[in-house]
Amino acid sequence: MAESHLKLSVLAAYRRLLKPLVRILIRNNVSFGEFSELAKDVYVEVAAADFEPDGQQQSQGRIAILTGLTQKEVNRLINERGKQQQDHASNLDQVTRILSGWHTDPLFTGPYGLPLDVPYDAASGRSFCELVRRYTADMSAQVMLDELLRIGLVAEAEGARYKVLTRTYLPTADAPESLDRLGFAVSNFVETMDFNRTETDAHNKLFERTVVADTGLTTDDLPLFKAHVRERGQFLLEELDDWLSKREHAGDGPTVSTGVGIYHYIRASDD
């Protein structure tokens, strides 16, 4: 009975989770058949990677049992996975690293930590080319500069130099990076929630808190709250980014991918 109740709770939670995701799929002309095929593939991938029996190699038959798919479907999905995965033109991670480095690296910041205007290239090392070399892998400096100029994150300055205009990259809805950002943000948040649900030691749980207007907020006060969240949230994130930047190259030991996200939600009354 307890297991059945838990399954109902899981399905109810996934119904809420899927609503905004399905809305995005429909808006971008992704049919249920395409989503269904993707969901099957993810089921097989997760079952194979995360649910191996102790001391044994995962078999296609066991994957079929775990996922509820037929063994024929499992075999087809595994064989077709390499063909179906297509690269998409997204520079989200590289652009984010460039902006962060330009605002935190002592070579590219001046008094009070303000980012410096830099030439495209220079013998001294303080240049856009050096910035790209430090914070991206095998990316052409000219291609990156053209992209940053195109999306309005960098502008030409006096003396054949370039000025960074913002520390934050918020891609437009029609850019591949906007969906990349969506995938990473939702995935990271759900991973955190799931980790905290299953971790028994309270000291090991990750920080995750929510502030709610218990009785709602008037529409007149909403713009004030949005402005307050942006100001305080940006200040905290920049402070954390500075802390992380000072320690990114501090040692030679094993590393872990980690970070913090802050979001402001407004939920429709019918949800």
C-alpha positions in Angstrom: 0.0 0.0 0.0 2.8 2.4 0.9 4.7 1.7 -2.4 1.5 2.3 -4.4 0.8 5.6 -2.6 4.4 6.7 -3.3 4.1 5.8 -7.0 0.9 8.0 -7.1 2.8 10.8 -5.5 5.7 10.5 -8.0 3.2 10.6 -10.9 1.4 13.6 -9.5 4.8 15.4 -9.1 5.8 14.5 -12.7 2.4 15.8 -14.0 3.3 19.2 -12.4 6.9 19.0 -13.7 5.9 18.1 -17.2 3.3 20.9 -17.8 5.8 23.7 -18.5 8.1 21.3 -20.3 5.3 20.0 -22.6 4.3 23.7 -23.2 7.8 24.3 -24.5 7.7 21.2 -26.7 4.4 22.2 -28.3 5.6 25.7 -28.8 8.6 24.3 -30.7 6.6 21.9 -32.8 7.9 18.7 -31.1 5.2 16.0 -31.4 4.2 13.5 -28.7 5.8 10.7 -30.9 9.2 12.5 -30.9 9.0 13.1 -27.2 7.9 9.5 -26.6 10.9 8.2 -28.5 13.2 10.5 -26.6 11.7 9.3 -23.2 12.2 5.7 -24.2 15.8 6.4 -25.0 16.4 8.2 -21.7 14.7 5.3 -19.8 17.2 2.9 -21.4 20.2 5.1 -20.9 19.4 5.7 -17.2 18.6 2.0 -16.5 21.8 0.9 -18.1 24.0 3.5 -16.3 22.5 3.9 -12.9 20.8 0.6 -12.0 23.5 -2.0 -12.7 23.1 -5.1 -10.4 25.9 -5.4 -7.8 29.0 -7.1 -9.3 27.3 -7.9 -12.6 27.1 -6.3 -16.0 23.8 -4.8 -17.0 21.9 -6.9 -19.6 19.4 -5.8 -22.2 16.9 -8.2 -20.6 17.2 -6.6 -17.2 16.9 -3.1 -18.8 13.7 -4.3 -20.5 12.4 -5.4 -17.1 13.3 -2.1 -15.4 11.9 0.1 -18.1 8.8 -1.9 -19.1 10.0 -1.8 -22.7 10.4 -4.9 -24.9 13.9 -6.4 -25.3 13.5 -5.7 -29.0 12.9 -2.0 -28.3 15.9 -1.8 -25.9 18.2 -3.4 -28.5 17.0 -1.0 -31.2 17.4 2.1 -29.0 20.9 1.1 -27.9 22.0 0.4 -31.5 20.4 3.7 -32.8 21.6 6.0 -30.0 24.8 7.1 -31.7 22.9 7.9 -34.9 20.2 9.9 -33.2 22.4 12.2 -31.1 23.0 15.3 -33.1 25.2 18.2 -32.2 23.5 21.6 -32.0 25.1 25.0 -32.3 25.3 26.2 -28.7 28.0 28.3 -27.1 26.4 28.7 -23.7 29.2 27.3 -21.6 32.0 29.0 -23.5 30.2 32.4 -23.5 29.5 32.1 -19.8 33.1 31.2 -19.0 34.4 34.2 -21.1 32.2 36.6 -19.2 33.1 35.2 -15.8 36.8 35.3 -16.6 36.6 38.8 -17.9 35.0 39.9 -14.6 37.1 37.9 -12.2 40.6 37.2 -13.6 43.1 39.7 -12.2 44.8 39.9 -15.6 41.5 41.3 -17.1 40.3 43.4 -14.1 41.5 46.7 -12.8 40.9 48.7 -9.6 37.8 47.7 -7.7 37.6 44.6 -9.8 36.1 46.3 -12.8 36.7 44.5 -16.2 39.2 46.2 -18.4 38.9 47.0 -22.1 41.2 44.8 -24.1 42.8 44.8 -27.6 42.0 41.9 -29.8 45.6 40.6 -29.5 48.8 41.9 -27.8 52.3 40.7 -27.0 51.8 41.4 -23.3 49.1 38.7 -22.9 46.2 41.0 -21.8 44.1 40.6 -24.9 40.8 39.1 -26.1 42.8 36.3 -27.7 44.4 35.4 -24.3 41.0 35.5 -22.6 39.6 33.0 -25.1 42.7 30.8 -24.8 42.3 30.7 -21.0 38.5 30.1 -20.8 37.5 28.1 -23.8 38.8 24.9 -25.4 39.9 25.1 -29.0 37.6 28.1 -29.9 38.6 30.6 -32.5 39.1 34.0 -30.9 37.7 35.8 -33.9 34.6 33.5 -34.1 34.0 34.1 -30.3 34.4 37.9 -30.7 32.0 38.0 -33.7 29.4 36.1 -31.6 29.8 38.3 -28.6 29.4 41.4 -30.7 26.4 39.9 -32.5 24.5 39.1 -29.3 25.4 42.5 -27.7 27.6 41.3 -24.9 30.7 43.1 -26.1 31.1 46.5 -27.9 34.0 48.2 -29.7 35.8 50.8 -27.5 38.3 53.5 -28.2 41.9 52.6 -29.2 41.0 49.4 -31.1 39.8 47.8 -27.9 36.8 45.8 -26.8 34.5 46.4 -23.8 32.4 43.8 -22.1 28.9 45.1 -21.4 27.5 42.6 -18.9 28.4 39.7 -16.7 25.2 37.7 -17.4 24.2 36.0 -20.6 20.5 35.6 -21.0 20.0 34.2 -24.5 16.9 35.0 -26.5 14.1 32.5 -27.0 15.1 31.6 -30.6 18.7 30.9 -29.6 19.8 27.3 -29.1 21.6 28.5 -25.9 18.2 29.3 -24.3 17.2 25.7 -24.4 20.6 24.5 -23.4 20.2 26.8 -20.3 16.8 25.3 -19.6 18.1 21.8 -19.8 21.0 22.4 -17.4 19.0 24.5 -15.0 16.1 22.1 -14.6 18.3 19.1 -14.5 20.6 20.6 -11.8 17.6 21.6 -9.7 15.9 18.2 -9.9 19.2 16.4 -9.1 19.5 18.6 -6.0 16.0 17.8 -4.9 16.4 14.1 -5.5 19.7 14.0 -3.6 18.2 15.8 -0.6 15.2 13.4 -0.6 17.4 10.3 -0.5 20.3 11.6 1.7 19.8 10.6 5.3 22.5 12.7 6.9 21.2 16.3 7.3 24.7 17.7 7.3 25.4 16.3 3.8 22.2 17.7 2.2 22.7 20.5 -0.3 21.3 24.0 0.3 17.8 24.4 -1.2 15.3 26.9 0.2 12.3 28.7 -1.1 10.7 31.9 0.0 6.9 32.2 -0.7 4.4 35.1 -0.4 2.1 33.1 1.8 -1.0 35.1 1.1 0.0 36.2 -2.4 1.4 39.6 -3.6 -0.5 42.4 -5.2 0.1 43.1 -8.9 1.3 46.6 -7.9 4.0 45.1 -5.6 5.2 42.5 -8.1 7.4 44.9 -10.1 9.0 46.1 -6.8 9.7 42.5 -5.7 11.1 41.6 -9.2 13.5 44.5 -9.0 14.5 43.6 -5.4 15.2 39.9 -6.4 17.3 40.9 -9.4 19.4 43.3 -7.3 20.0 41.1 -4.3 20.2 37.9 -6.3 22.7 39.3 -8.8 24.8 40.6 -5.9 24.9 37.2 -4.2 25.7 35.3 -7.4 28.5 37.7 -8.3 29.9 37.2 -4.8 29.8 33.4 -5.1 31.3 33.6 -8.6 34.2 35.6 -7.2 34.7 33.0 -4.5 34.7 30.2 -7.0 37.0 31.9 -9.4 39.7 32.3 -6.7 39.7 28.6 -6.1 39.2 27.1 -9.6 42.9 26.6 -10.2 44.1 26.4 -6.6 45.1 22.7 -6.5 45.8 19.6 -8.5 43.3 17.2 -6.8 40.1 15.8 -8.2 37.4 18.2 -9.2 33.6 18.3 -9.1 31.2 20.3 -11.1 29.2 22.5 -8.7 27.4 25.8 -8.6 24.3 27.7 -7.3 21.2 28.9 -9.1 18.6 31.4 -8.0 15.2 31.8 -9.7 12.1 33.8 -9.2 8.8 32.1 -10.0 5.3 33.3 -10.7 2.7 30.6 -10.8 -0.6 30.9 -12.6 -3.6 30.5 -10.3 -4.9 27.5 -12.2 -1.6 25.6 -11.6 
